[in-house]
Every structure is written in structure tokens, then in C-alpha cells.
Amino acid sequence: MKKEYPYGQGTVGWVSTEWLEEHLKDMRRESVTGRIFLVHWNIAEAEEYAAQLQLDGWEVEIESEDGRRAYRRIKSDLRDAVVIYLSRLPSHGRELGRSLREVKATRGLPIVFVDGTQEAVEKARNKVPDALFARAGQSSGTP
């Protein structure tokens, strides 16, 4: 039975559990539902997307103000994946992704970039080529 989720007023949707399951299954050793660190530079939208993931059993931690703080929190307590929205302040998200790849402890951590302009996505691909990329509400594939 497919779950229905309320849509918010923002222009960005969410990364569904189905999309995460499909794209993270090869990167994980355990069951798919686990711990996500979600970065979005708008707290209201971040909370909305986190709530949708939590309905499917994901434990979600949010950062919406400070990329350095997000980096420290991720590095000190590794999650199963990091979801970074590029729809707002994409350079901050790219820098966080790049920084996570430079440190041995977080180098293999799955990073999912969501949304953003074509230019923002291409820049993120150049900085973090092994990351996954998705559009809001996407259930499979990459843009």
C-alpha cells in the first residue's frame, strides 16, 4: 500500500523512501530505513521533509542554518546518508558535500543532492561526482 503524504506550500517536494531504498541499497550493509541527516536552508521546509521521511521510519536530524555546524554534527555522529537540498544556497550545500568527501571518516557516506538549478546540479556533480542526485518527489532515476 503506497502512503500518501501532504504536500507543502514550498516549491520543493521530498525524496521518498522508495527513492532512497532504490538508490542507497547498494551503499548500505543493513536494512534501508535508518538515520538521515537532512540539510535545507529553510527550517520550515526542512521540518516538512523530515516529517515525511519520519512517517516511513527514518530517523532524521536537520540543519538549516550553519554548514560548518552540519559538518561537525555529521562527522561526530555518522548517519546512513546525508540529504542536501540545492534549491536554496546551493554553494553552501556543495561546500558541505565537498568537505565531507575530504575526510576519511565521511568519505564513503552516501550524499544525496536534491533539486537546484541545472547549473547548481552541475557544479555539485563536479565537486562531489559520486553523490546521488534527485528531483523533489522523484521515485527513481536521476535527472
BADRENMAR-708759 format. One record per residue: residue in one letter; x, y, z of N, C-alpha, C in turn. Coordinates in steps of 0.1 Angstrom, whole numbers, plus 5000, padded with zeros to 4 digits. Example, Ala and Ser with C-alpha at 12.3 -4.5 7.8 and 13.67 -1.06 7.14 Angstrom:
A513249435078512349555078513249675078/S512849785071513749895071512950005079/
! end
This chain:
M500849885000500050005000500950125000/K500750214990501550334989501050444999/K501950505006501550605016501350735008/E500350815013500150945008500651045017/Y501351155012501951255021501351385017/P501251475027500751605024501751685017/Y501351765007502351855000502351985007/G503552045008503652175015503452285005/Q503552405009503452525001504652554993/G505852504997507052534991507152474977/T508152514969508352464956509152334956/V509652294967510452164968509652064974/G509651944969508951824975509851754984/W509851624983510751544992511351434984/V512351374990512951254985512251134992/S511551054984510650954990511550834995/T510950765004511650645010511950544998/E510950534989511250444978512450484970/W512650614968513850664960515150634968/L515050654981516250634990516550484990/E515450394991515750254992516450204979/E515950254968516450214955517950254953/H518250384957519550434955520550414965/L520150374977521050354988521350204991/K520550114985520649974988522049924985/D522649964975524049914972525049974981/M524750084988525750154996525650115011/R524650045014524350005028524549865031/R524949825042525049685046523849635054/E523049725059521949685067520649715060/S519549715068518249755062518249895058/V517449935049517450065043517050175053/T515950155060515450255069516550275080/G516950395082518050425092518050575095/R519250625096519450765101519850855089/I519150965088519451065077519751195083/F520751265078521051405081520551485070/L519551575072518951655061519451805063/V519951855052520351995052519552075042/H518852175047518052265038518052395045/W518252505037518452635043517252705046/N516052635047514852685051514252595062/I514152635074513852545085512452485083/A511452565079510052515077510052405067/E510652425056510752325046511452205050/A512552225057513352105062512552025072/E511852085081510952015090509851935083/E509351995073508251935065508851805058/Y509951815052510551695045511051595055/A511551635066511951545077510751465082/A509651535084508451475089507951365079/Q508051395067507551295057508451165057/L509751185059510651075060510450995073/Q510151065083509951005096508750915096/L507750955088506550865087506850735081/D507950725074508350595068509450525077/G509650585089510550515098512050565098/W512350665091513650725091513850815103/E515050805109515350895120516051015113/V515551135114516051245106516551355116/E517751405113518251525120518451635110/I518151755114518151865105519151975108/E519652035098520452165100519952255089/S519652375093519152475083519852615084/E520852625093521452755095522952765092/D523752655095525152665095525852545090/G526452555078527152445072528252385080/R528952465087530052415095529552335107/R528452385112527852305123527352175118/A526752175106526252045100527451955098/Y528552005093529751925091530251855104/R530351935114530751885127529851785133/R528551805131527551705137527551575129/I527751585116527751465107529051395110/K530151465111531451395114531451325128/S530851385137530951335151529951225153/D528951215145527851105147527451065133/L528050975127527850935113526450875111/R525750925101524450875097524550775086/D523450725081523450635070523550715057/A523050835056523150915044522951065048/V523451155039523151295041522351345029/V521251415031520451465020520651615021/I521151675010521351815009520551884998/Y519651975001518852044991519652154985/L519652164972520352274965519452384960/S518252374964517252484960517452614966/R518152614977518552744984519952734988/L520752844986522152854990522952734985/P522852704972523552584967525052574969/S525652694969527152694972527452634986/H526552664996526752615009526652455009/G525652405002525452265001526552194994/R527052254983528252194976529452194985/E529652304992530852305001530752205012/L529552185017529452075027529751945021/G529151915010529451785003530951765000/R531551864995533051864992533851835005/S533451905016534151895028533951745034/L532851695032532551555037533451455030/R533651485017534551385009536051395012/E536451505018537851525020538351455033/V537451415041537851355054537551205053/K538551125057538450975056537150925063/A536850975075535750925083534350945075/T534251045067532951065060533051045045/R534151005040534450995025533450895019/G533050785025532150695020530750715023/L530350815030529050845034528150885022/P527050815019526250845008525650995009/I525851064999525351204998524251214987/V523151264990522051284980521851434979/F522051494967521751634964520351634958/V519451724963518151734958517851874952/D517251874940516751994934517952084930/G517652214928518552314924518452334909/T519052444905519052474890520052384883/Q519952374870520852294863522252324866/E522552454867523952504870524352454884/A523452464893523752424907524052274907/V523252194900523452054900524752014893/E525152084882526352054875527552084884/K527552204891528652234900528752134911/A527652084916527651984927528251854921/R527851814909528451694903529951704901/N530451824898531851844896532651844910/K531951884920532551884934532451754940/V531351684939531151554945530551454935/P531451404926530951324915530251194919/D530551144930529951014934528651024942/A528151154943526951174950525751124941/L524651114948523351084941522651214939/F521851224928521151344925519651314922/A518751394928517351364926516551504925/R515451484919514451594919513451574930/A512851674935511851664946510751574941/G510351474950509251384947509651274938/Q510851264934511251164924511351034931/S510850934924510850794929511950704924/S512450744913513650664907514350744897/G515650694895516450764885517150884889/T517850954881518551074884518251174873/P518351304875518051404865518951394853/
! end
